């Protein structure tokens, strides 16, 4: 999975990359990841996935991504659980 963050306060972009397996198990994120050190993901259906970012084993961010029926829009909703 490749994520590009476009909404940084200074207008710059940041690219984050990590491998995601849809098996619900924790996997390491990239070194220096700001939100968490591991990520787990689950495929809900063919257009929906949920992921949990954890820091020291505790969930800090929950994210749900849904691809529209026409495949043109990705809606990502993240919730901080700090």
C-alpha positions in Angstrom: 0.0 0.0 0.0 1.3 3.5 -0.8 -0.1 6.5 1.0 0.6 10.1 -0.1 -0.3 12.8 2.4 -1.1 16.1 0.7 -2.4 18.2 3.5 0.7 19.1 5.5 0.5 22.6 7.1 3.4 23.9 5.0 1.9 22.6 1.7 4.5 19.9 1.2 3.8 16.3 0.5 5.0 13.1 2.3 5.0 9.6 0.9 4.7 6.7 3.3 5.1 3.1 2.3 4.5 -0.1 4.2 3.3 -3.6 3.3 -0.2 -4.5 4.4 -1.5 -8.0 4.7 -5.3 -8.3 5.2 -5.0 -10.9 7.9 -5.6 -8.8 11.0 -2.0 -9.4 12.3 0.4 -6.6 13.4 3.2 -5.7 11.0 6.0 -3.2 11.4 5.6 0.3 9.8 8.4 2.3 8.4 11.1 3.6 10.8 10.0 6.9 12.4 6.3 6.5 11.6 4.6 9.3 13.5 1.4 7.6 14.5 2.4 4.0 15.3 5.0 1.4 15.0 2.8 -1.4 13.8 -0.3 -1.7 11.5 -2.9 -4.4 11.1 -5.5 -4.5 8.3 -8.7 -6.4 7.6 -10.6 -6.6 4.3 -14.3 -6.1 5.1 -15.6 -6.6 1.5 -14.3 -6.0 -2.0 -14.4 -2.2 -1.6 -13.8 -1.7 2.1 -10.8 -2.2 4.4 -10.0 -1.2 8.0 -6.6 -0.7 9.6 -5.3 -0.1 13.1 -2.1 1.7 13.8 -0.6 0.8 17.2 2.1 2.4 19.3 3.7 0.0 21.9 0.8 -2.4 21.4 -2.0 0.2 22.0 -4.3 1.3 19.2 -3.7 5.0 18.4 -5.4 5.4 15.0 -8.3 3.5 13.3 -8.8 4.0 9.6 -11.6 2.8 7.2 -11.1 3.1 3.5 -13.9 2.6 1.0 -13.6 2.7 -2.8 -16.7 4.0 -4.6 -18.8 1.7 -6.8 -17.4 3.3 -10.0 -13.8 2.9 -8.6 -13.0 6.6 -9.0 -13.1 7.8 -5.4 -11.4 6.5 -2.3 -12.8 7.8 1.0 -10.5 7.4 4.0 -11.8 8.1 7.5 -9.3 8.1 10.3 -10.0 8.3 14.0 -7.4 9.1 16.6 -7.7 7.0 19.7 -5.1 8.6 21.9 
